[in-house]
Amino acid sequence: YYQLPEVKKTDSLMLSITDASGRVVRTLSSRRDTSFHRWDGGPPPEPKLPAAKGLNRFVWDLRHATMAGVPGVYIEASYRGHKVSPGTYTLSLTLGDRVVKTVAEVRAAPVYTTDAATYADYDRFMSRAEGETTRMHEMVNELFDAKEQLSAILATLPNESRFTDVRKDGAALLEKLTTWDSAMVSRKSKAYDDVENFAQKFTANWLFMINATESELPRVNQPSRDRLSELEPEWAALRARGDAMLNDDIQALNRRLFDLGVGAIKAKKPVVPGKIG
């Protein structure tokens, strides 16, 4: 519960939840993400903080942040973050330059025999896997956007001999982007029966591992560890290919397009290669 003055339409109310180590567990806002839209088989929107004048109430579901999705891609899975472990959490509410804080305690269910080390192991596993899901889908979205831009550029290149080589190399890169995208996600699935009709791709398998690991009894079983050890090398190889296209192939083609006086592929954000986790 929190009491608010009149909130201007230009202002945003922010709630940040951090654990005892200072790690941010969840960040929520009173402003709706206008770039988000629903689609079947995608993640739900993040909850919106009420920001009416007077007394407000918001219920935190005790979960970590929702994982990112790929617009239009149907995956029969849950994108919800896992529930937090028992411990103390700081809730910081920010409006303009004013910040108020309070501390809450999440207590262990007394019927569970889970000890602190098992809770911590479960949280590490789930946080790592969920974070990678978001990184995967962000890379898919980034490269798909680049693919769409490249396709449009190639379609508008003048039919002149000086563009022959760049058109050929652009077509080769377009094929690489398409092949990588089809390894990461299935864009044919549109409804629940489709997951039986079309092969599900890498991120669907990764999400299934996460969903199979999540439990009301928070512990990581050996089959989940085994599955992660199978999927991690596959993701490392796919990520290396994605990094190479974003940071090498696209940049090299852009320089050639600029030299020819043609607009280039615009990256939404810089991509920094890094290790898993």
N, C-alpha and C positions, 0 to 999 in steps of 0.2 A: 504494500500500500504506500502511496506517496501523494502529497498535496502539492498542487501546482498553481501558479498565478496564470493569468492569461498568456497563452503561448502564441507568438507571432507565426504566421504561415511560413515565413522564411526561416524560422528556427527549427532545429531538430533536437529531440530528446534522445539521449543515448544511454544505454545500460551496458556496462562492461562487467563481466563476471570473471574473476581470477581465483586460482587456487592458492594454497598456502605457499607455493614456490614462486608465485608471481606470474605464472603462465596464464594467458588469456584463454578461458574455456569457451566463452560465448560473447558475442557482441550483438546487441539488438538496437533497433532504431524506431522512432515514431514515424519516420518517413518511408513510404512504400518504395521499393525498388522498381522504378518505372521500366527498366530494361527487362524485367522478368515477366515471362508469360507461361502459363500452364500448358502442358501437353501430356497425353496419355503415356504412362511409363516413365515419367520424369519426376524430379523432386518436387516437394511442396514448397510454397513460398515461406520465407522466414516469418515468424510472428511479428506483428506490428505493435509497438508500445502505445497504449492509449495516452493521450496528452491533452485531456480536457481540463478546463479550469476547475479547480477544486480537488476532491478526492478521486484517485485513480487506483485501479487494481490490476496487477499483471501476475500470471501464474507461470513460473518457469517449470518446464517439464523435466528438469534435472539432466538434460541431454547436452552433449557437445554440438557444435555447429553442423547444420545440414550440409551434406556433400554436394558438390556441383554436378550438374548434368550436361547432356549434349542436346540442345534444342531439336525436337522432332524425332529423337532416337528413343524407341521404346525398349526399356529394360524392365523385366518383371522382378523388381527388387525394391528394398527400402533404402532410401538415401539418408535416413535419420542418423545423427551421431549417437554414439553409445552413451549410456548413463554414467554420470560422474561417480567416483569412488567416495566412500565416507571421508569426511574431513571438513575443514573450515574454508569458507569461500567469501571473498570480499565482493560486494555488489556496489558498483560506483555509478551513480546517476548524474548525468551531465546535461545542463541546459545553459547554453551560452558560456559564460565564464564561471558559472556556479557549479560546484561538484559536491554532492553529499554521498557519504559512504556508510555502509553497515556491514556487519559480519554475520554470516549464517552458518550453521552447522548441519551437515548432512550426516546422519547417523547410520550405522550399519544395521541391517535387518537382524534382529536377535535370533531368528530361526536359521540364519545362514551360519555355516561353519567356516566361511571364507576368512582367512587371516590377512593381515596388512600386506604381506609380500605377494599373495595371490592377487589381491586387488590391484596392486601396483603393476604386476606383470600383465594383467588383463588390460589395464589402461594404456600401457606402453604399446602393446600389440595393436589394439584398436585405434589408438591415436595415429600410429604410424600408417596403418592400412588405410584409414579414412583420409588422412592427409595426402597420400599418394593417389587416391581416387580423384580428389579435386585437382591435383596436378595433372593427372592423365587427361581428364576431361577439358581442362583449360588448354592443354596442348592440342587436343583434338579440335577444339573450337578455333584456336588460333590458326592451325594449319588448314582447316576447312575454309576459313575466311580467305586465307592466302590463295587457296586453290580456286575459289570463285573469282577472286580478283584477276588471277593469272589467266583464267579461261576468258574473261572479258577482254583483257589486254590483247591476247592472241587473236581474238575474233575481230579486233579493230585495227590490227597492224596493216599498213598499206601494202599492196601487192607489188613490192619493189625488190630488186635483187639484194639491196643492202640489208634487208630484213630477213633474208633467207636463213642465215645461220642462227640468229636469235630466235626465230620462229621454231626451228628444229629443236634447239636446246630447251626452249620453253615448253614444247610439247613433251619432251622427255621428262622434264621436271613435273609437269602436270600428271604424267603417268605414275611417277614415283609417289606423288602426293595422294593420288587415288588409291594406289596399292596399299600404302601405309594406313590410310583412313579405313579401308575395308578390313584390315587386320585388327584395328582397334575397336570398331563398332559396326553393328549391322543396321543399315539404314532402310532395310526392307521391312522389318518388323513394325507393325502399326497397332496391333492388338494382342491379347494374351495368347490366342491360338497360334500366332505367327512365330512365337518362340519355339514351337514344335516344327513349323514348316521351314524356317530358315535357321541356319547355324548361328549361334550366338558367338560373339567375338570376345576379344581379350578383356575389355573392361567389365563386361557382363559376368565373366568367370571370376574376376577379382571381386566384384560386388557380392556375388553369391558366396564367396569365401567369408566375407565380412558378415553377411547375414547369418550364415551357418555358425559363426563363432559367437555372435551376440546371444546372450542368454540372461534370464533373470537370476541364474546362478553364475556370477561373473568369474569365469576361469577359462583359460585357453587349453583345449584338449590337444593331444598329440596330432590327430588328423589335420587340425587347422595349421599347426606348425609345419607339418609335412607339405600341405598344399601351398603354403606361403613359400616354402623353399623351392617348389616347382615353378611357381609363377614369377618369382623375383628375377631369375635370369632372363625369362622371356620379356619382362617389362624393361629390364636394363638394356636389352638389345633394341627394343622398340623405341625407348626413350633416346638412345644414342642416335638412331636414324632420324627421329624427330628433331633433335638438337642440330644435327648436321644440316637438315633442310632449312631450318629456321635461321641458323647463324652462318651458314656457309653458302649453300646452293641458292637460296633466295637472294641473299646479299650480292652474290656474284652476278646473278641475272639482273638484279636491279641496277648495278653499275653499268652494265651493257645497255640496258634500256635508257638510262639517263644519257649515256654518250650518244645514243641515236635520237635523243630529244623526245622520248616517249615516257609517259607517266609510269611510275613503278608501283610495286606491291607495298602497301603500307601495313606495317606491323602494329597491332593494337597495343602491345607492351613489349619491353625487352625481355628476352628469354635467356636465363643464365643456366648453363649446364650444371648439374650437380649430382651427387650420389643419392641413391634411394634412402629415404628417411631423413 
